[in-house]
Amino acid sequence: MADYALNAAQERSLSVVLHALATDEHAPTSIRDPALAQRVHVADSLAALELEEVHRARRLVDIGSGAGFPGLALAVALPTAEVALVESQGRKCAFLERVCADAVIENARVVCARAEEWEEGLEWGDVVVARAVAAQSVVLEYAAPLLRVGGLLVDWRGHRAGEEEEQADRAAEILGLHRERVLQTAPLEGASDHHLHTFRKLSPTLARFPRRAGMARKRPLG
């Protein structure tokens, strides 16, 4: 964790998170070993710190937070940012609540709701992050209404998929977003297929978004 210039308190918080993954029977992850989870979950999450917009964010939204990555790790690394962990499944929300309390991550709050139904979050985020949530065009539809104009979506992806990216670019145009860059990262030794896709919100989201829950997956844009 020293590679990310974290202080002792931040490292302790992340250690508590890793301990919860290892010991909480309800932790929503198949990766229990703390050393492996540090590499697969924490390092991959903190790779976003390479982006200046993430460093500057005062309001950050993690869509489909699950076990808390990337949102929990970024909340620890960015103590002045307010981080919303958006998760729709009650058991995962309960896990996130326990971890935030045990690790004393006071700048993170759990929003137990679907992204499409979180009305308080409309145009709230400076940055929206998503990791292993859905097809890219679906992630864009979840994220766009939650971003302020000028804000940035950071979408974690593995290998590049041209057809999926083309569909996402068409969806982005409808949603007032624009693909800005694709940053290849190496959070794990020997990793080559890790990418952060960034999309800038250029204009307000059309009034018809967000569509009702489930429609983004059922009828993807693009």
DARAKA-V387670 format. One record per backbone hydrogen bond with DSSP energy under -0.5 kcal/mol. CO is the residue of the C=O (numbers start at 1). NH is the residue of the N-H. If there is no record, write none. Layout:
[[CO/NH] [CO/NH]]
This chain:
[[1/4] [1/6] [2/5] [7/11] [8/12] [9/13] [10/14] [11/15] [12/16] [13/17] [14/18] [15/19] [16/20] [17/21] [18/22] [19/23] [20/24] [23/25] [24/27] [27/29] [30/32] [33/37] [34/38] [35/39] [36/40] [37/41] [37/42] [38/43] [39/44] [41/45] [42/46] [43/47] [45/48] [46/49] [47/50] [48/51] [50/52] [51/54] [51/55] [52/56] [53/57] [58/82] [59/126] [59/127] [60/84] [61/63] [61/129] [62/65] [62/86] [63/131] [65/68] [65/69] [68/72] [68/73] [70/74] [71/75] [72/76] [73/77] [74/78] [78/81] [81/83] [82/60] [83/85] [83/109] [84/62] [84/86] [85/87] [85/111] [86/64] [86/65] [87/113] [89/93] [90/94] [91/95] [92/96] [93/97] [94/98] [95/99] [96/100] [97/101] [98/102] [99/103] [100/105] [101/104] [104/106] [105/108] [107/83] [109/85] [109/111] [110/112] [111/87] [111/113] [114/117] [114/118] [115/118] [117/119] [118/121] [119/122] [121/124] [125/148] [126/152] [127/61] [128/154] [129/63] [130/156] [135/138] [135/139] [136/140] [137/141] [138/142] [139/143] [140/144] [141/145] [143/146] [143/147] [144/147] [145/123] [146/125] [148/151] [151/201] [152/128] [153/155] [153/199] [154/130] [154/156] [155/197] [156/132] [157/195] [161/165] [162/166] [163/167] [164/168] [165/169] [166/170] [167/171] [168/172] [169/173] [170/174] [171/175] [172/176] [172/177] [173/176] [176/202] [176/203] [178/200] [181/198] [182/184] [183/196] [185/194] [188/191] [194/185] [195/157] [195/197] [196/183] [196/198] [197/155] [198/180] [198/181] [199/153] [200/178] [200/202] [201/150] [206/209] [212/215] [214/218] [215/219] [217/220]]
